[in-house]
Amino acid sequence: MPTENHWLMVYNKYMEKKSIIKKNPAHHTLKRIKPEFVYHVHIPKKFQRYLWEHTRTTPCEKIILRVLTYGNFDEVKEIYHFFPEETYKIISKYPGIKRGVKYWIRYWHNGNH
């Protein structure tokens, strides 16, 4: 049977963990990903639906990220052929890009197309 001293130690460890969580909440550790490719490019008509806030031009990184996030296979392939190096760098930078999209970008980048 655990002694009173044992329960006191368990309680102290619990309170230590609780205070650590309060001091370092997860939302304080998130950092904004700064765009690397900020130069503006013309928006092809095909991709205009992904960039509702822009009319003619948009930052390169924004169009690539939106197509990788919302586009279908053919659109992803097309954006890769427009901006191969930028697309390859972007897939490793943003964790929200799906695994299958990353696979195809790496496949095309390694010359297997």
Residue frames as a rotation matrix with the C-alpha (Angstrom) as fourth column:
MET 1
0.579 0.815 0.000 0.00
0.815 -0.579 0.000 0.00
0.000 0.000 -1.000 0.00
PRO 2
-0.088 -0.640 0.763 1.41
0.551 -0.669 -0.498 3.42
0.830 0.377 0.412 -0.97
THR 3
-0.262 -0.106 -0.959 2.39
0.939 -0.259 -0.227 5.65
-0.225 -0.960 0.167 1.88
GLU 4
0.737 0.533 -0.415 1.46
0.485 -0.845 -0.224 9.28
-0.470 -0.036 -0.882 2.39
ASN 5
-0.005 -0.854 -0.520 4.97
-0.170 -0.512 0.842 10.24
-0.985 0.092 -0.143 1.33
HIS 6
-0.667 -0.187 0.722 4.49
0.579 0.480 0.659 8.42
-0.470 0.857 -0.212 -1.98
TRP 7
0.284 0.871 0.400 1.26
0.957 -0.230 -0.179 10.30
-0.064 0.434 -0.899 -2.72
LEU 8
0.637 -0.144 -0.757 2.97
0.116 -0.953 0.279 13.58
-0.762 -0.266 -0.591 -1.89
MET 9
-0.491 -0.871 -0.033 5.73
-0.004 -0.036 0.999 12.80
-0.871 0.491 0.014 -4.41
VAL 10
-0.445 0.421 0.790 3.15
0.881 0.367 0.300 11.91
-0.164 0.829 -0.534 -7.08
TYR 11
0.645 0.737 -0.200 1.25
0.712 -0.675 -0.190 15.12
-0.275 -0.019 -0.961 -6.40
ASN 12
0.289 -0.626 -0.724 4.43
-0.084 -0.770 0.632 17.23
-0.954 -0.122 -0.275 -6.61
LYS 13
-0.733 -0.541 0.413 5.39
0.317 0.266 0.910 15.67
-0.602 0.798 -0.023 -9.94
TYR 14
-0.009 0.834 0.552 1.89
0.998 0.038 -0.041 16.33
-0.055 0.551 -0.833 -11.26
MET 15
0.761 0.316 -0.567 2.08
0.387 -0.922 0.006 19.98
-0.521 -0.224 -0.824 -10.21
GLU 16
-0.224 -0.911 -0.347 5.53
-0.029 -0.350 0.936 20.36
-0.974 0.220 0.052 -11.79
LYS 17
-0.692 0.021 0.721 4.23
0.680 0.353 0.643 19.07
-0.241 0.935 -0.259 -15.11
LYS 18
0.380 0.918 0.112 1.17
0.921 -0.365 -0.134 21.29
-0.082 0.154 -0.985 -14.86
SER 19
0.566 -0.216 -0.796 3.29
0.103 -0.939 0.328 24.38
-0.818 -0.267 -0.510 -14.22
ILE 20
-0.611 -0.783 0.115 5.59
0.164 0.017 0.986 23.53
-0.774 0.621 0.118 -17.14
ILE 21
-0.333 0.580 0.743 2.56
0.943 0.209 0.260 23.31
-0.005 0.787 -0.617 -19.42
LYS 22
0.698 0.629 -0.342 1.31
0.647 -0.758 -0.075 26.68
-0.307 -0.170 -0.937 -18.20
LYS 23
0.188 -0.718 -0.670 4.70
-0.029 -0.686 0.727 28.32
-0.982 -0.117 -0.150 -18.73
ASN 24
-0.779 -0.547 -0.306 5.19
-0.357 -0.014 0.934 26.97
-0.516 0.837 -0.184 -22.25
PRO 25
0.259 0.921 0.290 1.82
-0.136 0.332 -0.933 26.67
-0.956 0.202 0.211 -24.01
ALA 26
-0.119 -0.313 0.942 1.93
0.749 0.595 0.292 25.14
-0.652 0.740 0.164 -27.47
HIS 27
0.702 0.470 0.536 0.50
0.712 -0.481 -0.511 28.16
0.018 0.740 -0.672 -29.25
HIS 28
0.807 -0.479 -0.345 3.47
-0.322 -0.847 0.423 30.26
-0.494 -0.231 -0.838 -28.14
THR 29
-0.103 -0.914 0.393 5.95
-0.016 0.397 0.918 27.95
-0.995 0.089 -0.055 -29.85
LEU 30
0.387 0.288 0.876 4.40
0.828 0.310 -0.468 28.16
-0.406 0.906 -0.118 -33.31
LYS 31
-0.411 -0.589 -0.696 6.31
0.084 -0.784 0.614 30.37
-0.908 0.194 0.372 -35.70
ARG 32
0.707 0.612 -0.353 5.04
-0.233 -0.271 -0.934 31.99
-0.668 0.743 -0.049 -38.89
ILE 33
0.062 -0.658 0.751 6.68
0.792 0.490 0.364 30.62
-0.608 0.572 0.551 -42.04
LYS 34
0.109 -0.095 -0.989 8.14
-0.278 -0.959 0.062 33.55
-0.954 0.268 -0.131 -43.90
PRO 35
0.914 0.273 0.300 7.73
0.197 0.346 -0.917 33.45
-0.354 0.898 0.262 -47.69
GLU 36
-0.070 -0.995 0.066 10.94
0.376 0.035 0.926 32.99
-0.924 0.089 0.372 -49.66
PHE 37
-0.716 -0.112 0.689 9.62
0.698 -0.072 0.713 33.60
-0.030 0.991 0.129 -53.18
VAL 38
-0.139 0.668 -0.732 7.94
0.498 -0.591 -0.634 37.00
-0.856 -0.452 -0.251 -52.92
TYR 39
-0.890 -0.187 -0.417 8.31
-0.231 -0.603 0.763 38.15
-0.394 0.776 0.493 -56.52
HIS 40
0.022 0.998 -0.063 5.01
-0.436 -0.047 -0.899 38.59
-0.900 0.047 0.434 -58.36
VAL 41
-0.943 -0.207 0.262 3.93
0.116 0.532 0.839 36.36
-0.313 0.821 -0.478 -61.24
HIS 42
-0.515 0.791 -0.331 0.97
-0.823 -0.348 0.450 36.50
0.241 0.504 0.830 -63.60
ILE 43
-0.413 0.472 0.779 -1.95
-0.380 0.687 -0.619 34.29
-0.827 -0.552 -0.104 -62.57
PRO 44
-0.974 0.147 -0.172 -2.95
-0.095 0.426 0.900 31.83
0.206 0.892 -0.401 -65.30
LYS 45
-0.268 0.960 0.084 -6.72
-0.836 -0.275 0.475 31.72
0.479 0.057 0.876 -65.83
LYS 46
0.075 0.260 -0.963 -6.73
0.019 0.965 0.262 28.06
0.997 -0.038 0.067 -64.77
PHE 47
-0.434 -0.374 -0.820 -5.44
0.775 0.309 -0.551 28.94
0.460 -0.874 0.156 -61.26
GLN 48
-0.646 0.178 0.742 -7.47
-0.218 -0.975 0.045 32.10
0.732 -0.133 0.669 -60.69
ARG 49
0.428 0.896 -0.119 -10.05
-0.159 0.204 0.966 30.25
0.890 -0.394 0.230 -58.58
TYR 50
0.323 -0.389 -0.863 -7.40
0.854 0.512 0.089 29.52
0.407 -0.766 0.497 -55.95
LEU 51
-0.721 -0.637 -0.275 -6.39
0.692 -0.686 -0.226 33.18
-0.045 -0.353 0.935 -55.63
TRP 52
0.196 0.960 0.199 -9.67
0.946 -0.238 0.218 34.93
0.257 0.146 -0.955 -54.93
GLU 53
0.582 0.032 -0.813 -8.01
0.509 -0.794 0.333 37.96
-0.634 -0.608 -0.478 -53.33
HIS 54
-0.445 -0.775 -0.449 -5.77
-0.036 -0.486 0.873 38.75
-0.895 0.405 0.189 -56.34
THR 55
0.625 0.740 -0.249 -6.79
-0.240 -0.121 -0.963 39.71
-0.743 0.662 0.102 -59.86
ARG 56
0.869 -0.292 -0.399 -3.73
-0.418 -0.002 -0.908 39.70
0.264 0.956 -0.124 -62.13
THR 57
-0.059 -0.951 -0.303 -0.53
-0.261 0.308 -0.915 39.00
0.964 0.025 -0.266 -60.21
THR 58
0.942 0.281 0.184 0.35
-0.260 0.263 0.929 37.25
0.213 -0.923 0.321 -56.98
PRO 59
0.083 -0.936 0.342 3.49
-0.955 0.023 0.295 36.31
-0.284 -0.351 -0.892 -55.04
CYS 60
-0.195 -0.258 -0.946 5.01
-0.715 0.698 -0.043 33.18
0.671 0.668 -0.321 -56.53
GLU 61
-0.967 -0.252 -0.033 4.98
-0.156 0.692 -0.705 31.25
0.200 -0.677 -0.708 -53.27
LYS 62
-0.471 0.860 0.194 1.29
-0.556 -0.119 -0.823 31.93
-0.685 -0.496 0.534 -52.71
ILE 63
0.280 0.596 -0.753 0.17
-0.959 0.213 -0.188 30.53
0.048 0.774 0.631 -56.08
ILE 64
-0.425 -0.505 -0.751 2.36
-0.464 0.834 -0.299 27.44
0.778 0.222 -0.588 -55.67
LEU 65
-0.977 0.029 0.213 1.13
-0.187 0.375 -0.908 26.77
-0.106 -0.926 -0.361 -52.13
ARG 66
-0.177 0.984 0.000 -2.53
-0.758 -0.136 -0.638 27.19
-0.627 -0.113 0.770 -53.06
VAL 67
0.259 0.252 -0.933 -2.26
-0.870 0.479 -0.112 24.85
0.419 0.841 0.343 -56.06
LEU 68
-0.674 -0.555 -0.488 -0.37
-0.275 0.802 -0.531 22.25
0.686 -0.223 -0.692 -54.00
THR 69
-0.891 0.358 0.279 -3.03
-0.250 0.126 -0.960 22.48
-0.379 -0.925 -0.023 -51.30
TYR 70
-0.067 0.998 -0.022 -6.24
-0.403 -0.047 -0.914 22.66
-0.913 -0.052 0.405 -53.35
GLY 71
-0.042 0.027 -0.999 -5.31
-0.992 -0.119 0.039 21.55
-0.118 0.993 0.032 -56.88
ASN 72
0.890 0.315 0.331 -5.75
-0.254 0.943 -0.215 18.22
-0.380 0.107 0.919 -58.60
PHE 73
0.355 -0.806 0.473 -2.95
0.511 0.592 0.623 16.05
-0.782 0.021 0.622 -60.03
ASP 74
0.286 -0.225 0.932 -2.79
0.936 -0.142 -0.321 17.79
0.204 0.964 0.170 -63.43
GLU 75
0.860 0.064 0.506 -2.69
0.017 -0.995 0.097 21.25
0.510 -0.075 -0.857 -61.83
VAL 76
0.759 -0.639 0.123 0.07
-0.146 0.016 0.989 20.20
-0.634 -0.769 -0.081 -59.44
LYS 77
0.200 -0.684 0.701 2.06
0.822 0.507 0.260 18.84
-0.534 0.524 0.663 -62.38
GLU 78
0.487 0.061 0.871 1.52
0.703 -0.619 -0.350 22.05
0.518 0.783 -0.344 -64.34
ILE 79
0.951 -0.150 0.270 2.59
-0.268 -0.836 0.479 24.32
0.154 -0.528 -0.835 -61.48
TYR 80
0.527 -0.811 0.255 5.69
0.220 0.419 0.881 22.15
-0.821 -0.408 0.400 -61.02
HIS 81
0.139 -0.478 0.867 6.62
0.982 0.181 -0.058 22.62
-0.129 0.860 0.494 -64.68
PHE 82
0.742 0.141 0.655 6.15
0.279 -0.954 -0.110 26.41
0.610 0.264 -0.747 -64.35
PHE 83
0.394 -0.545 0.741 8.26
-0.807 -0.591 -0.006 26.69
0.441 -0.595 -0.672 -61.16
PRO 84
0.531 -0.118 -0.839 10.24
0.108 0.992 -0.072 23.46
0.841 -0.052 0.539 -60.56
GLU 85
-0.508 -0.823 -0.253 12.86
0.383 0.047 -0.923 24.66
0.771 -0.566 0.291 -58.07
GLU 86
-0.627 0.341 0.701 10.46
-0.664 -0.704 -0.251 26.85
0.408 -0.622 0.668 -56.11
THR 87
0.464 0.869 -0.174 7.90
-0.681 0.475 0.557 24.05
0.566 -0.140 0.812 -55.86
TYR 88
0.245 -0.452 -0.858 10.53
0.344 0.868 -0.359 21.58
0.906 -0.207 0.368 -54.67
LYS 89
-0.802 -0.584 0.126 11.67
0.125 -0.369 -0.921 23.93
0.584 -0.723 0.369 -51.90
ILE 90
-0.366 0.745 0.557 8.11
-0.827 -0.535 0.172 24.76
0.427 -0.398 0.812 -50.84
ILE 91
0.452 0.609 -0.652 7.09
-0.259 0.789 0.557 21.11
0.854 -0.083 0.514 -50.25
SER 92
-0.127 -0.550 -0.826 9.72
0.699 0.541 -0.468 20.74
0.704 -0.636 0.316 -47.54
LYS 93
-0.877 -0.268 0.399 8.85
0.004 -0.834 -0.551 24.07
0.481 -0.482 0.733 -45.94
TYR 94
-0.307 0.866 0.395 5.11
-0.916 -0.381 0.124 23.69
0.258 -0.324 0.910 -45.28
PRO 95
-0.926 -0.114 0.361 3.95
-0.260 0.883 -0.391 20.71
-0.274 -0.455 -0.847 -43.16
GLY 96
-0.127 0.985 0.114 0.33
-0.390 0.056 -0.919 20.94
-0.912 -0.162 0.377 -44.36
ILE 97
-0.048 0.067 -0.997 1.08
-0.996 0.074 0.053 19.68
0.078 0.995 0.063 -47.88
LYS 98
0.776 0.509 0.371 -0.18
-0.550 0.835 0.006 16.14
-0.307 -0.209 0.928 -48.38
ARG 99
0.052 -0.802 0.595 2.22
-0.266 0.563 0.783 13.21
-0.963 -0.199 -0.184 -48.57
GLY 100
0.332 0.146 0.932 1.14
0.723 0.595 -0.351 12.16
-0.605 0.791 0.092 -52.07
VAL 101
0.994 -0.002 0.110 1.78
0.065 -0.799 -0.598 15.64
0.089 0.601 -0.794 -53.46
LYS 102
0.460 -0.882 0.101 5.24
-0.729 -0.309 0.611 15.63
-0.508 -0.354 -0.785 -51.91
TYR 103
0.118 -0.386 0.915 5.91
0.217 0.909 0.356 12.21
-0.969 0.157 0.191 -53.41
TRP 104
0.639 0.201 0.742 5.12
0.741 0.095 -0.664 13.34
-0.204 0.975 -0.088 -56.97
ILE 105
0.933 -0.358 -0.018 7.11
-0.355 -0.916 -0.189 16.56
0.052 0.183 -0.982 -56.68
ARG 106
0.186 -0.902 0.389 10.15
-0.607 0.206 0.767 14.60
-0.772 -0.379 -0.510 -55.48
TYR 107
0.246 -0.015 0.969 9.58
0.503 0.856 -0.115 12.01
-0.828 0.516 0.218 -58.22
TRP 108
0.878 0.125 0.463 9.54
0.470 -0.412 -0.780 14.67
0.093 0.902 -0.421 -60.95
HIS 109
0.797 -0.604 0.026 12.44
-0.588 -0.764 0.265 16.54
-0.140 -0.226 -0.964 -59.38
ASN 110
0.087 -0.784 0.614 14.65
-0.340 0.556 0.758 13.45
-0.936 -0.275 -0.219 -59.41
GLY 111
-0.469 -0.323 -0.822 14.14
-0.839 -0.127 0.529 13.11
-0.275 0.938 -0.212 -63.16
ASN 112
-0.829 0.180 0.530 11.74
0.154 0.984 -0.094 10.17
-0.538 0.003 -0.843 -63.15
HIS 113
0.223 0.940 -0.259 9.15
-0.118 -0.238 -0.964 11.82
-0.968 0.246 0.058 -65.38
